[in-house]
């Protein structure tokens, strides 16, 4: 019970920061909305040209919304952690009764809250501006989203561990790591267009299996269980490895007394 109270208290503490902070609200809403407006109108234009691929708008906007789910789930962890780094608050947190496990769970909870807010805005705008309803994917949407969120969490935890270990010079990873996976995630194109050596890499990226599955669902082929199984299996492995990686770095930081230097 005390553990849950600490997790919720930390979450509420971060939510208070967003009440009257326009820059923080922009981080949650501005960039996702800008991406949707820009690429949404580009997609509508291309779909009207002769020889356009069937379901082009659905393919592209669906992929854009799903990718943003992965990206925001990762940033929900990394940026929330950076808030503590910038405010020199990490030492205060870890000398309190709050454990590293409770801290990670709080970051995951914050990630979910931010993700729900951002996704609600993007889904609503896609429907109002482009008459695109992502819920036409039906129940297939649920396992696809879960796999993307879990992958985003794994990437976010690894990013957090690296920033904790290497300090301010690693902060850029909070914005760049997820994008590193985008070319081999087959977000806007099938894996088949990649050269053979990138196909090998894509096989071990959960997101590539998710987006391949999404395209099959949009094309009316149903949810491919083999792609879903691959994504889920990889996510379980990567999530476990990311947690172990975080705890290893956390022990190193404590042993070397680097916690007070994080953010300097």
N, C-alpha and C positions, 0 to 999 in steps of 0.2 A: 504493500500500500504506500509506504514512504517512497519507494522507488518510483511509482507512478506519479506521485505528487511532485517529485523533483523533475521528472520528464515534462510534465504539463507546465510547471512553473517556468522552466527554461523556454519552452515553446511560447508561452504567453509573453515572456520578456522580449522575445524577438518580434512578436506580432505588434507589440506596442511601438517598436521602432518605425513601423510602416504607417502608423496612423496619421502622422503629420509630416512625412518626409516624401516630397515629390520625387527626388532622385531614386529612392528605393522603390517607389511605385512604378517608375519608369522601367526599372530592371525587370519587374514582374510583367508589365503590360506593354510598354512601348515597343520593344524590339519584336516580340511575337506578332503584334498587330501590324507593324511596319512590314515585316516579312510577308504576312498574309496579303496585305494590300498590293505590294509590289509584284510578287510572284503570282498572285491570283489574277491580276489584270493581264500579265504576260501570258498566262495559261489560257485565259479566255480569248485573247488575240490569236494565239497559235492554233487553238481549236477551231477557229473560223476559217483558217486557210484551207485550200484544197488539199485533199489527201491526208487530212488530219487523222491521227490514230483514234479509233473508236474509244469512247469513255476517257478521252484525254484529260478533261477537267477533273473527273473523278480520280483517275490515277494520280495526277499531280497534286491536287489539293489534299487528297487523303494522305499521300506520302508526306506532304509538308506539315500537316497537323500531327501525324504520328512521329515524325522526326523531332518536332518541337517538344513533344512529350518526353522523349529520351533526353534531349538537351536540357530541358528545364528540370527534370528529376536529378540530373547530375549537378546543375548549378544550384539547385535548392539546397544541396549539401555543402558544396564548395564555398558558395558566397556567404551562407550563414556562418560557416566556420571563419571566413575572412572577417566578418563583422567582429568576432571576438579577438582576432589578431589585431585589427586596426584600433580597437578600443583598449588594447593591452589587458584584456579580461581573461585570457586563458589561465594564467596562474591562479586568479581568484576562483575560477571554476574548479580546478583540479586540487585545490587545497580544501575545498568544501567536501561534504559527504558524497557528492555526485561522482559516480564511477565512470570510467571510460565507456563501458557498455551503455549506461544510461545516456551519456552524451551522444553516442552514435544513434541511439534510438530516437532521441530528441531531434537530431538532424534529419532523420528519415521522416519523422512526423511533420516537420516543417516543410520538407520537400513535397510531401503529399498535399499539404494545404496550398502552397504556392502553385503546384501543378493543377489543382482543381480550379483555382481562380483563373489562371492563364488559359487553360483549355476551354473553360466556359465562355470566355470572351472570344477566342478564336473560332469555336464551333458556331457561336451565334452570328458572328460577322460573316463567316463562310456561307451560312444559310441566307442571311439578309442580302449580301452583295452578289453572290454567285449562284444562289439557289442550290447550294451543295449541302446535303445532309449526310454527315459521316455515319449516322446511326443506321443508314441503309445497309451497312455491312452486317447488321444484326448481332447475334451473340458471338460471332467470330471476332468481333471487336475486343471482347474481354480478354481472351488469352494473348492477343497481339499486344494490347496495351500493357498488360502485366509483365510480359517479357521485356518490353522496352523500358519500363520503369525500373525493373530489377537490374538491367544492364546499366542504366544511368546511375543507379545507386552504387554499383560496383566501381564504375569509373570515378564517381564522386568520392567514395571512400579512399580509393587509391590516391586521388589528387590531394585530398585532405592530409593523408599520411605523408606525402612528399613535401607539402608546404610545412607541415609540423616539423619534419626532419631538417629541411634545408632553409627554412625561413623565407624572408621577403623575396629573395631572388627567384623563388619557385611560384610566386603568386600568379604569374601569367598563365600557369597551367589550368587555373580555374576556368578560364575562357577558351583555352585552345585544345584541351585534351579530347573532348568529345568530337570536335570537328576533325581531328586526326583520323577518326574511324569512318567519317562520312563517305569518302571515295570508295571504300570497300564494303559499305553497308547497303549498296544497291538501292538507295532511297528513291531516285528518280529514273532509274534505268535497271534492267535486269542484270543479273550476275553474268549472263552469257556474253555481254559486250566487253567484259573485262579481259585483259590478257591473261594467259594461263597462270602466271605466277601470282597475280592478284586474286584469281579465282581460288587458289589454294588458301590464301589469307582469308578471303571472304567466307570460306567454309567454317572458319573458327571464330567468326564474328556473329553473335546472336542476332543482331539487327538485320543482317543480310537475309536470314531465314524468315524473319518477321515480314520484311517488305516483299520478298518473293511470295510469301503466303497472302499478303494483302492484295497483290496484283491478281493472283488466282481467284480470290474471293470476288473482286470487282468484275472479273471476266466471267463470273458465273460458274466457276469450276469447283466451288466449295473449298472449305479450309483444309489444306494439305496437312495431315497429321504427322507426316515424317518431318516436314519443315518445323512444325511446332515442337515436336519432340527434341529435335536437334537444338533449337533455341533454348528450350527449358533446361536441357541437360548442360549446355554450355554455361547458362546463367548460374546454375547451382554451383558449378565448379568455380567460376570466376567470383561469385559472391563470397564463397568460403575463403578463397585465396586473398581477396581484398581485405576481409576482416582480419585474417592472420597477418597480412602485411601491415595493417594499421597497428595492431597490438605489438608487433615486433618493433616498429618505428617508435611507438609510444614508450616502450621500455628503454630503447636506446636514448631517447630524448631525456627521460627522467634520470637515467644513470649518468649521463654526461652533463646534467644540469642545464640543458639548452632551453627548457620551457620558458624561463624568464627572458630569453633572448629572441623568442619568436616575434616577428613583426618589427624588430629593430633594424 
